[in-house]
Amino acid sequence: MYDILITGGTVVSPQASETLDVAVQGGKVVALAKPGTLPDDAKRQVDAKGLYVLPGVIDPHVHSFSQWLGQKMPGFGVDSMAAACGGTTTIIDFTYPHEGMTLQKAIDDRRTEFQGNACVDFSLHARPHPSWDMLKEVDGAFAQGMPSFKILLHEREGEPPEEALCYALMQQVAQRGGLVGIHAENASICKHFIQKLVSEGKTGTEWFTHSRPAVAEAESVNRMIFFAERTGCAIYFFHISAAASLELIAAAQARGLAVYCETCPHYLVFNDEVYSQADAIQFIRFPPIKSAADQAALWQGVQSGNINCIGTDHVPAYLWYKKQASEGKPFTEMPGGMGQIETTLQVMYTEAVASGKITVNRLVEMLCANPSRIFGLYPRKGTISVGSDADIVLYDPKPHRKLTSSDLHMGLDYTVFEGRTVVGAPTMTIVRGEVAVERGKYVGTPGKGEFLKREIGKEVLGGKLR
């Protein structure tokens, strides 16, 4: 007897959309077949006619906090429940070692925080403290199934790591078969533009994007690609926002380098005009949202395949606090943050698929298959295949509704997509064979989420994602 039998839906992969029945047993997909050809002996049968049957979304870029900038936040239990409600079944967060803290202690603390609270499966990118001692800790992260490491090149959290340390980290990670993820913003360039604007009295939100221009991102991208080519290290750029950066990435990919990247929904939906609006504080984040020309180039990257993934860069933030902390302050002192963990699938389906820019297959490639492959979860995650985890989302493409923070589950007081009409909605989310969300209501088992050990595949390390 099957645990769940999903009948008559359109099963979507990057390659095809097929009407198939899907059988789930013991947390796994155990059969896919033409409608009506599987035994109908199941504990629960779900009629999916007219619905897309999608792999659960994998969000490779999440920052979930119980405390943030001194404020108590909803925490990982709420964030992961909201993720499930939006169709995300796996997230990859980060470790946060403070100065003097070992990476191992940061890993232990983060796993303890998540374990028993997670409503979806999770993993962690190792984010070591940027010192030469961190090189001694790389092997320990690999041993725990964490083969991806993040470095930040901007100035918001102290001095960035020196170039030699970045190079040495890439050498070591390449030797072990891992990947280095990068926040690409040149700290020196950002400091120059910030100081110039402040000296001219240009400190309002309308100047924020000018303080961190595209050249700061593109220079860092160029430098890290240069290091990656010479060390043989696979690299991944988080939250790419600028056309100049994408041009460099596309050229590296064309040369066969293992260079991957994501962009985020806010860079695709908005442009820098938001910083001149009355509600500009909502959109403060790093890197800033760029020009309409950058926005158009990012859409071209989505269509061409040069942008591999969509990550949210989810940072839960209260609008009341952002306003309070920013009142009378220059943009240099305004807090960032933007909660998006629940809205990705609906916003991207609306803006990308319903608009005719890409197919639903390409959407599944970016939201499910590619993050799974790049970060070492495939074929357990990111696909509906026999033997894969039964992480499944039923998506109804017919309804239209307006997004509002009061209808979301993130526990926050705003969404940047407030009032925006979205096309379609997830009607059911299944996490490892258990129905976690049904028609917008969480019905799963809190704490069911498991820590996922990862191993990055040779094809990814060799620059052959496809």
RODO-2510 file (C-alpha; in nm, 4 decimals, decimal comma):
residues 466
     n   res          X          Y          Z
     1     m     0,0000     0,0000     0,0000
     2     y     0,1299     0,3426    -0,0946
     3     d     0,1309     0,6192     0,1615
     4     i     0,0245     0,8771    -0,0981
     5     l    -0,0835     0,8418    -0,4610
     6     i    -0,0917     1,1664    -0,6592
     7     t    -0,2992     1,1227    -0,9734
     8     g    -0,3471     1,3097    -1,2976
     9     g    -0,1073     1,6007    -1,2395
    10     t     0,1558     1,7440    -1,4722
    11     v     0,4940     1,6356    -1,3380
    12     v     0,7536     1,8975    -1,4272
    13     s     1,1269     1,8464    -1,4738
    14     p     1,3794     2,0679    -1,6534
    15     q     1,3419     1,8444    -1,9580
    16     a     0,9688     1,7722    -1,9792
    17     s     0,6164     1,8184    -1,8500
    18     e     0,4243     1,4897    -1,8398
    19     t     0,0892     1,3787    -1,7058
    20     l     0,1872     1,1078    -1,4585
    21     d     0,0724     0,9437    -1,1394
    22     v     0,3248     0,9610    -0,8543
    23     a     0,3414     0,7017    -0,5764
    24     v     0,5002     0,7831    -0,2404
    25     q     0,5991     0,5338     0,0258
    26     g     0,8346     0,5558     0,3206
    27     g     0,9237     0,9166     0,2440
    28     k     1,0421     0,8351    -0,1094
    29     v     0,9034     0,8467    -0,4600
    30     v     0,8580     0,4793    -0,5459
    31     a     0,6792     0,4923    -0,8817
    32     l     0,5881     0,7219    -1,1722
    33     a     0,3508     0,5942    -1,4353
    34     k     0,0871     0,6885    -1,6889
    35     p    -0,2441     0,7833    -1,5282
    36     g    -0,4452     0,4900    -1,4048
    37     t    -0,1716     0,2284    -1,4432
    38     l    -0,0587     0,2122    -1,0794
    39     p    -0,2502     0,0237    -0,8089
    40     d    -0,4931     0,2634    -0,6397
    41     d    -0,4308     0,1048    -0,3011
    42     a    -0,3047     0,4060    -0,1055
    43     k    -0,3604     0,5506     0,2390
    44     r    -0,4286     0,8811     0,0711
    45     q    -0,5091     0,9557    -0,2901
    46     v    -0,4651     1,3140    -0,4125
    47     d    -0,6349     1,4328    -0,7300
    48     a    -0,3884     1,6667    -0,9040
    49     k    -0,5746     1,7189    -1,2321
    50     g    -0,5075     2,0698    -1,3598
    51     l    -0,2127     2,1137    -1,1231
    52     y     0,1614     2,1177    -1,1689
    53     v     0,3469     1,8543    -0,9669
    54     l     0,6804     2,0197    -0,8885
    55     p     0,9869     1,9134    -0,6927
    56     g     1,0117     2,1009    -0,3659
    57     v     1,1957     2,4305    -0,4050
    58     i     1,5534     2,4452    -0,2721
    59     d     1,6568     2,7848    -0,1419
    60     p     2,0380     2,7976    -0,1413
    61     h     2,0624     3,1372     0,0293
    62     v     1,8824     3,1862     0,3605
    63     h     1,9684     3,3796     0,6760
    64     s     1,7319     3,2740     0,9553
    65     f     1,7799     3,4475     1,2898
    66     s     1,6313     3,4188     1,6358
    67     q     1,8020     3,7484     1,7197
    68     w     1,8924     4,0152     1,4633
    69     l     2,0380     4,3579     1,5328
    70     g     1,9326     4,3182     1,8945
    71     q     1,5738     4,2347     1,8047
    72     k     1,3987     3,9080     1,8836
    73     m     1,2955     3,7474     1,5561
    74     p     1,0426     3,4744     1,4698
    75     g     1,3258     3,2189     1,4455
    76     f     1,3930     2,9126     1,2386
    77     g     1,0766     2,7264     1,3350
    78     v     0,8598     3,0036     1,1917
    79     d     1,0893     3,0648     0,8922
    80     s     1,0915     2,6974     0,7965
    81     m     0,7132     2,6687     0,8358
    82     a     0,6737     2,9723     0,6090
    83     a     0,9131     2,8103     0,3622
    84     a     0,6939     2,5009     0,3478
    85     c     0,3823     2,7133     0,3014
    86     g     0,5483     2,8718    -0,0022
    87     g     0,6601     2,5420    -0,1559
    88     t     1,0221     2,5374    -0,0341
    89     t     1,1201     2,2027     0,1176
    90     t     1,4976     2,2457     0,1606
    91     i     1,6994     2,5477     0,2670
    92     i     2,0724     2,6104     0,3003
    93     d     2,1611     2,8582     0,5737
    94     f     2,5002     2,9693     0,7117
    95     t     2,7207     2,9342     1,0153
    96     y     2,8042     3,2563     1,2024
    97     p     3,1317     3,2345     1,3966
    98     h     3,2114     3,5415     1,6018
    99     e     3,5685     3,6561     1,6429
   100     g     3,7557     3,4006     1,8486
   101     m     3,4926     3,1306     1,7896
   102     t     3,5958     2,8175     1,6029
   103     l     3,4074     2,7101     1,2954
   104     q     3,3219     2,3846     1,4724
   105     k     3,1552     2,5728     1,7570
   106     a     2,9609     2,7811     1,5031
   107     i     2,8455     2,4643     1,3269
   108     d     2,7385     2,3024     1,6536
   109     d     2,5501     2,6147     1,7643
   110     r     2,3661     2,6519     1,4356
   111     r     2,2666     2,2866     1,4143
   112     t     2,1442     2,2933     1,7734
   113     e     1,9348     2,5996     1,6948
   114     f     1,7725     2,4325     1,3949
   115     q     1,7422     2,0706     1,5082
   116     g     1,3983     1,9993     1,6485
   117     n     1,2585     2,3259     1,5113
   118     a     1,2908     2,2720     1,1362
   119     c     0,9742     2,2094     0,9377
   120     v     1,1794     2,1458     0,6217
   121     d     1,5165     1,9835     0,5584
   122     f     1,8218     2,2041     0,5903
   123     s     2,1943     2,2278     0,5413
   124     l     2,4605     2,4894     0,6115
   125     h     2,7256     2,6742     0,4187
   126     a     3,0399     2,7014     0,6298
   127     r     3,1157     3,0678     0,6871
   128     p     3,4452     3,0709     0,8758
   129     h     3,5818     3,3759     1,0505
   130     p     3,8174     3,5384     0,7959
   131     s     4,1578     3,4604     0,9453
   132     w     4,4418     3,2330     0,8493
   133     d     4,3398     2,9969     1,1274
   134     m     4,0236     2,9155     0,9337
   135     l     4,2250     2,7056     0,6881
   136     k     4,2816     2,4542     0,9680
   137     e     3,9046     2,4071     0,9978
   138     v     3,8190     2,3338     0,6363
   139     d     3,8653     1,9570     0,6663
   140     g     3,6359     1,9443     0,9680
   141     a     3,3520     2,1051     0,7736
   142     f     3,3961     1,8572     0,4880
   143     a     3,3837     1,5690     0,7372
   144     q     3,0400     1,6882     0,8480
   145     g     2,8992     1,7056     0,4967
   146     m     2,9468     2,0790     0,4477
   147     p     3,1540     2,1243     0,1294
   148     s     3,0551     2,4873     0,0543
   149     f     3,2251     2,7897     0,2112
   150     k     3,1252     3,1554     0,2015
   151     i     3,3516     3,4587     0,1911
   152     l     3,2317     3,8193     0,2114
   153     l     3,4287     4,0810     0,0223
   154     h     3,2394     4,3901     0,1361
   155     e     3,2945     4,6156     0,4355
   156     r     2,9672     4,5917     0,6269
   157     e     3,0941     4,3333     0,8775
   158     g     3,4484     4,4526     0,9409
   159     e     3,7466     4,4273     0,7135
   160     p     3,7131     4,1796     0,4239
   161     p     3,9562     3,8886     0,4000
   162     e     4,2824     3,9700     0,2288
   163     e     4,3248     3,8444    -0,1258
   164     a     4,5910     3,5890    -0,0317
   165     l     4,3551     3,4285     0,2187
   166     c     4,0800     3,4000    -0,0436
   167     y     4,3271     3,2403    -0,2811
   168     a     4,4527     2,9968    -0,0168
   169     l     4,0975     2,9000     0,0791
   170     m     4,0141     2,8300    -0,2855
   171     q     4,3254     2,6144    -0,3192
   172     q     4,2331     2,4065    -0,0163
   173     v     3,8652     2,3738    -0,1021
   174     a     3,9499     2,2743    -0,4605
   175     q     4,1777     1,9975    -0,3353
   176     r     3,8953     1,8574    -0,1226
   177     g     3,6300     1,8803    -0,3952
   178     g     3,4269     2,1680    -0,2584
   179     l     3,2913     2,5046    -0,3621
   180     v     3,3461     2,8625    -0,2464
   181     g     3,0480     3,0981    -0,2408
   182     i     3,1105     3,4709    -0,2631
   183     h     2,9402     3,7946    -0,1649
   184     a     3,1011     4,0087    -0,4338
   185     e     3,1323     4,3777    -0,3490
   186     n     3,4725     4,5451    -0,3437
   187     a     3,5046     4,7001     0,0016
   188     s     3,7494     4,9700    -0,1038
   189     i     3,5348     5,0876    -0,3927
   190     c     3,2242     5,0955    -0,1730
   191     k     3,4096     5,2977     0,0911
   192     h     3,5238     5,5459    -0,1740
   193     f     3,1738     5,6105    -0,3052
   194     i     3,0207     5,6218     0,0437
   195     q     3,2745     5,8794     0,1612
   196     k     3,2277     6,0875    -0,1532
   197     l     2,8486     6,0954    -0,1211
   198     v     2,8579     6,1718     0,2502
   199     s     3,1051     6,4575     0,1945
   200     e     2,8621     6,6039    -0,0584
   201     g     2,5710     6,5765     0,1818
   202     k     2,4008     6,3092    -0,0275
   203     t     2,2867     6,0799     0,2515
   204     g     1,9222     6,0064     0,1688
   205     t     1,7965     5,6680     0,0541
   206     e     1,7928     5,7883    -0,3063
   207     w     2,1741     5,7812    -0,2957
   208     f     2,2045     5,4341    -0,1450
   209     t     2,2420     5,2445    -0,4724
   210     h     2,5044     5,4982    -0,5885
   211     s     2,7127     5,4176    -0,2821
   212     r     2,7574     5,0571    -0,3899
   213     p     2,7708     5,0759    -0,7697
   214     a     2,7896     4,7952    -1,0221
   215     v     3,1651     4,8385    -1,0598
   216     a     3,2155     4,7292    -0,6970
   217     e     3,0383     4,4016    -0,7642
   218     a     3,1898     4,3431    -1,1073
   219     e     3,5482     4,4034    -0,9894
   220     s     3,5074     4,1416    -0,7163
   221     v     3,3505     3,8990    -0,9620
   222     n     3,6389     3,9477    -1,2022
   223     r     3,9012     3,8953    -0,9300
   224     m     3,7366     3,5824    -0,7894
   225     i     3,6983     3,4283    -1,1367
   226     f     4,0712     3,4928    -1,1899
   227     f     4,1518     3,3133    -0,8633
   228     a     3,9122     3,0285    -0,9409
   229     e     4,0662     2,9659    -1,2815
   230     r     4,4141     2,9420    -1,1324
   231     t     4,3231     2,7292    -0,8327
   232     g     4,0724     2,5059    -1,0123
   233     c     3,8120     2,5883    -0,7500
   234     a     3,4393     2,5821    -0,8243
   235     i     3,2776     2,9111    -0,7208
   236     y     2,9252     3,0399    -0,6764
   237     f     2,8252     3,4062    -0,6667
   238     f     2,5415     3,4918    -0,4328
   239     h     2,2855     3,7624    -0,5220
   240     i     2,4272     3,8904    -0,8521
   241     s     2,2676     4,2279    -0,9241
   242     a     2,4597     4,3911    -1,2114
   243     a     2,4853     4,3423    -1,5865
   244     a     2,8641     4,3884    -1,5795
   245     s     2,8985     4,1022    -1,3303
   246     l     2,6822     3,8718    -1,5350
   247     e     2,8828     3,9470    -1,8485
   248     l     3,2001     3,8299    -1,6728
   249     i     3,0286     3,5196    -1,5371
   250     a     2,8875     3,4266    -1,8775
   251     a     3,2332     3,4595    -2,0342
   252     a     3,3828     3,2339    -1,7655
   253     q     3,1097     2,9759    -1,8159
   254     a     3,1727     2,9843    -2,1916
   255     r     3,5374     2,8962    -2,1193
   256     g     3,4211     2,5898    -1,9294
   257     l     3,5017     2,7165    -1,5813
   258     a     3,3063     2,5940    -1,2803
   259     v     3,1510     2,9360    -1,2188
   260     y     2,7899     2,9509    -1,1040
   261     c     2,5600     3,2253    -0,9820
   262     e     2,2207     3,3184    -0,8531
   263     t     2,0109     3,6273    -0,8595
   264     c     1,7177     3,7083    -0,6333
   265     p     1,3522     3,7949    -0,6975
   266     h     1,3945     4,1563    -0,5833
   267     y     1,6595     4,2245    -0,8494
   268     l     1,4252     4,0904    -1,1173
   269     v     1,1036     4,2558    -1,0014
   270     f     1,2328     4,6010    -0,9031
   271     n     1,4912     4,8544    -1,0185
   272     d     1,6678     5,1381    -0,8383
   273     e     1,3691     5,3707    -0,8675
   274     v     1,2491     5,2137    -0,5409
   275     y     1,5122     5,4128    -0,3505
   276     s     1,3364     5,7380    -0,4419
   277     q     1,0003     5,6188    -0,3106
   278     a     0,8492     5,7012     0,0271
   279     d     0,8867     5,3384     0,1361
   280     a     1,2513     5,3116     0,0251
   281     i     1,3653     5,1772     0,3628
   282     q     1,1980     4,8471     0,2734
   283     f     1,4482     4,7935    -0,0066
   284     i     1,7739     4,8608     0,1787
   285     r     1,9885     4,5521     0,1307
   286     f     2,3334     4,4514     0,0126
   287     p     2,4058     4,4622    -0,2773
   288     p     2,1479     4,7295    -0,3643
   289     i     1,8902     4,6891    -0,6363
   290     k     2,0424     4,8304    -0,9558
   291     s     1,9214     5,0116    -1,2689
   292     a     1,6524     4,9114    -1,5172
   293     a     1,9306     4,8165    -1,7610
   294     d     2,0805     4,5823    -1,5010
   295     q     1,7360     4,4383    -1,4342
   296     a     1,6874     4,3667    -1,8062
   297     a     2,0293     4,1995    -1,8268
   298     l     1,9443     3,9750    -1,5340
   299     w     1,6278     3,8614    -1,7095
   300     q     1,8391     3,7793    -2,0137
   301     g     2,0634     3,5735    -1,7869
   302     v     1,7613     3,3860    -1,6550
   303     q     1,6504     3,3120    -2,0091
   304     s     1,9948     3,2148    -2,1390
   305     g     2,0857     2,9899    -1,8469
   306     n     2,3853     3,1946    -1,7356
   307     i     2,2007     3,2539    -1,4091
   308     n     2,1821     2,9096    -1,2564
   309     c     1,9659     2,9566    -0,9483
   310     i     1,7258     3,1847    -0,7679
   311     g     1,8080     3,2417    -0,4026
   312     t     1,6089     3,4642    -0,1723
   313     d     1,8806     3,6076     0,0539
   314     h     1,6014     3,5871     0,3101
   315     v     1,6736     3,8019     0,6142
   316     p     1,3698     3,8343     0,8412
   317     a     1,3209     4,2003     0,9251
   318     y     1,0465     4,4075     1,0824
   319     l     0,9511     4,7227     0,8989
   320     w     0,8696     4,9008     1,2250
   321     y     1,2257     4,8412     1,3413
   322     k     1,3831     4,9409     1,0117
   323     k     1,1901     5,2697     1,0279
   324     q     1,2752     5,3282     1,3927
   325     a     1,6446     5,2538     1,3448
   326     s     1,6624     5,4724     1,0321
   327     e     1,4769     5,7815     1,1482
   328     g     1,6934     6,0848     1,0891
   329     k     1,9877     5,8652     0,9901
   330     p     2,1969     5,8653     0,6705
   331     f     2,1780     5,5622     0,4440
   332     t     2,5103     5,4442     0,5930
   333     e     2,3326     5,3628     0,9207
   334     m     2,0133     5,2089     0,7850
   335     p     1,9650     4,8361     0,8514
   336     g     1,9067     4,5978     0,5633
   337     g     1,7038     4,2802     0,5534
   338     m     1,4068     4,1531     0,3590
   339     g     1,1904     3,8467     0,4293
   340     q     1,1193     3,6380     0,1190
   341     i     1,1344     3,2726     0,2187
   342     e     0,7637     3,2175     0,1508
   343     t     0,7054     3,4164    -0,1668
   344     t     0,9692     3,2843    -0,4090
   345     l     0,7670     3,0285    -0,6013
   346     q     0,4593     3,2465    -0,6532
   347     v     0,6543     3,5593    -0,7432
   348     m     0,8861     3,3774    -0,9829
   349     y     0,6047     3,1802    -1,1443
   350     t     0,4164     3,5064    -1,1980
   351     e     0,7050     3,7189    -1,3210
   352     a     0,8862     3,4528    -1,5215
   353     v     0,6412     3,1855    -1,6379
   354     a     0,2992     3,3518    -1,6486
   355     s     0,4608     3,6510    -1,8210
   356     g     0,5965     3,4231    -2,0949
   357     k     0,9649     3,4942    -2,0256
   358     i     1,0561     3,1300    -1,9530
   359     t     0,8897     2,7911    -1,9343
   360     v     0,7841     2,6198    -1,6162
   361     n     1,0600     2,3683    -1,6926
   362     r     1,3263     2,6371    -1,6784
   363     l     1,1747     2,7586    -1,3515
   364     v     1,2088     2,4101    -1,2018
   365     e     1,5671     2,3992    -1,3256
   366     m     1,6540     2,7210    -1,1396
   367     l     1,4518     2,6638    -0,8237
   368     c     1,4982     2,2894    -0,7793
   369     a     1,7379     2,0934    -0,9997
   370     n     2,0290     2,3372    -1,0249
   371     p     2,0631     2,4233    -0,6563
   372     s     2,0402     2,0523    -0,5800
   373     r     2,3149     1,9679    -0,8295
   374     i     2,5462     2,2591    -0,7492
   375     f     2,5373     2,2083    -0,3737
   376     g     2,5539     1,8294    -0,3662
   377     l     2,1982     1,7150    -0,2926
   378     y     2,1066     1,5552    -0,6256
   379     p     1,9292     1,3193    -0,6909
   380     r     1,7958     1,2998    -0,3383
   381     k     1,6513     1,6487    -0,3773
   382     g     1,5449     1,8706    -0,6660
   383     t     1,3731     1,6054    -0,8757
   384     i     1,0652     1,3840    -0,8777
   385     s     1,2290     1,0537    -0,9631
   386     v     1,2075     0,7011    -0,8320
   387     g     1,4281     0,6894    -0,5242
   388     s     1,4295     1,0642    -0,4602
   389     d     1,2901     1,2118    -0,1412
   390     a     0,9181     1,2759    -0,1755
   391     d     0,9520     1,6548    -0,1571
   392     i     0,6625     1,7570    -0,3787
   393     v     0,4613     2,0736    -0,4368
   394     l     0,1232     2,0810    -0,6063
   395     y     0,0867     2,4184    -0,7773
   396     d    -0,2412     2,5488    -0,9135
   397     p    -0,1683     2,7946    -1,1984
   398     k    -0,5232     2,9297    -1,2189
   399     p    -0,5957     3,1568    -0,9202
   400     h    -0,4927     3,5207    -0,9052
   401     r    -0,4533     3,6938    -0,5698
   402     k    -0,2809     3,9865    -0,4104
   403     l     0,0068     3,9168    -0,1751
   404     t    -0,0210     4,0728     0,1671
   405     s     0,1940     4,0255     0,4747
   406     s    -0,1113     3,9428     0,6861
   407     d    -0,1739     3,6321     0,4743
   408     l     0,1845     3,5094     0,4959
   409     h     0,3349     3,2937     0,7700
   410     m     0,6740     3,4621     0,8218
   411     g     0,5643     3,6523     1,1323
   412     l     0,6785     3,9830     0,9825
   413     d     0,4923     4,3106     0,9377
   414     y     0,5676     4,3650     0,5691
   415     t     0,6566     4,2145     0,2362
   416     v     0,8128     4,4112    -0,0497
   417     f     0,5510     4,2432    -0,2702
   418     e     0,2582     4,3883    -0,0713
   419     g    -0,0457     4,4266    -0,2959
   420     r     0,1233     4,2633    -0,5928
   421     t    -0,0998     4,0253    -0,7875
   422     v     0,0488     3,6784    -0,8229
   423     v    -0,0614     3,4033    -1,0562
   424     g    -0,1159     3,0596    -0,9081
   425     a    -0,0593     2,9186    -0,5624
   426     p     0,0870     2,6090    -0,3962
   427     t    -0,2041     2,3997    -0,2758
   428     m    -0,0042     2,1217    -0,1093
   429     t     0,3532     2,0778     0,0077
   430     i     0,4869     1,7322     0,0888
   431     v     0,8122     1,7027     0,2849
   432     r     0,9743     1,3581     0,2700
   433     g     0,6413     1,1886     0,2225
   434     e     0,4409     1,3812     0,4817
   435     v     0,1795     1,6382     0,3863
   436     a     0,3151     1,9500     0,5533
   437     v     0,0925     2,2186     0,4020
   438     e    -0,2559     2,1898     0,2602
   439     r    -0,4400     2,4839     0,1039
   440     g    -0,2317     2,7408     0,2837
   441     k    -0,2400     2,5818     0,6287
   442     y     0,0560     2,4117     0,7948
   443     v    -0,0525     2,0593     0,8964
   444     g     0,2862     1,8902     0,9235
   445     t     0,5110     1,7850     1,2090
   446     p     0,7258     2,0670     1,3508
   447     g     1,0817     1,9465     1,3903
   448     k     1,0554     1,6920     1,1096
   449     g     1,3303     1,8639     0,9107
   450     e     1,6660     1,6880     0,8971
   451     f     2,0210     1,8135     0,8539
   452     l     2,1475     1,7151     0,5088
   453     k     2,5053     1,6106     0,4472
   454     r     2,6216     1,7064     0,1010
   455     e     2,8860     1,6005    -0,1497
   456     i     2,9396     1,8056    -0,4640
   457     g     2,9446     1,6042    -0,7862
   458     k     3,2372     1,5828    -1,0234
   459     e     3,0354     1,7293    -1,3114
   460     v     2,9709     2,0447    -1,1082
   461     l     3,3329     2,0720    -0,9999
   462     g     3,4324     2,0350    -1,3648
   463     g     3,2049     2,3119    -1,4895
   464     k     2,9613     2,0696    -1,6524
   465     l     2,6342     2,1376    -1,4727
   466     r     2,4297     2,0420    -1,7769
***
